[in-house]
Amino acid sequence: MIEDNVVFIGNKPVMNYVLAVVTQFNNGSVEVTVKARGKAISRAVDAVEVSRNRFLQEIKIKDIKIGTEKIATDRGDSNVSTIEIVMGK
């Protein structure tokens, strides 16, 4: 079950995710959550900061959650860092 107000960060350029966040707020969302794992965490922080500083000055960061997930790979289990950044009006 995927919520509409969640933006998952991957390998695309930062501005693609900024556009997704801005679009969510323009469509009436009160809160938008940005989620990322591993190396995409820095891209998630960049997307949130660009969204707040250049496009949505009235938006505040409500919550930041960090954690670790175990991922099964062909070389065994490995830990991957995760982040969730909740933005709201």
N, C-alpha and C positions, 0 to 999 in steps of 0.2 A: 504494500500500500504506500504509494508515493504522494506526499502532500504537494499542493500547488505552490505553496510559498517557500519551497526549499530550492536552493541553487547548489548543485553539486559541482565542485571545481575539479577540472581535469587538466589536459595538456594544451588547451586552446589559449590564444592570447588573452591578456587580462581584460581588455576592453570588451570582449565577448561576454564575460561574466558581469562586468559593470552594466552593460546593456540589459542583461537578464534581471539584475537587481532593480534597476531603475524602472524597467517595464512592470515588474511585480508591484512596486509601489504606485505607479501610475494607473494600474488596473484596480486599485482600491485595497490592496493588502495593507493591514495595519502593522504586521510583523513579517520579516523575511529572514530565513535562516540560511547561512552560507556554511556548507560542510566540505571538508577536505581531509585527505589522508596523505601521509608521507611527504614527498617532495612538493606536492601541490599546496602545502600549508602556506608557504610564503606567497604564492599566487593568490590565495584566498584573502590573506591580510591586505595585499595590494589592491584587490578588487573592492574590498570594503572601504579602504581609505580613499580610493579614487571616487567611489560612489558618494561618500560623505563629504569630501572636501570640494569636489567640482560640480556635482549635480544635485545632491540632496542635503543641503546644509541643515535642514530642520531634523534630520534623522539622527537618533542617538543609538549607541551600542547598549543593549539591555543586559546581555549575558554572554559570557565566553566559557565554553566547556572544553577541556582537553582530556585526552585519554589515550589508551593503547588497545589495539586489537591484535589478536593472534591470527596470522594468515598462514594457511597450509600451502607450502610450495613444494616443488620437486626435490628441494634440498632439505626438507623438513619444515618445522614451524618457525616463523619469524614474527617479531613484533613490529607493528606499524603504528606510528603516532597519528592521532586524529584531533581535529578541532571543529567546533561548532560555534559560529558567531551569530548571535541573534540581534537583529537590528529592528528598531521600531520607532514610531512617531511619538 
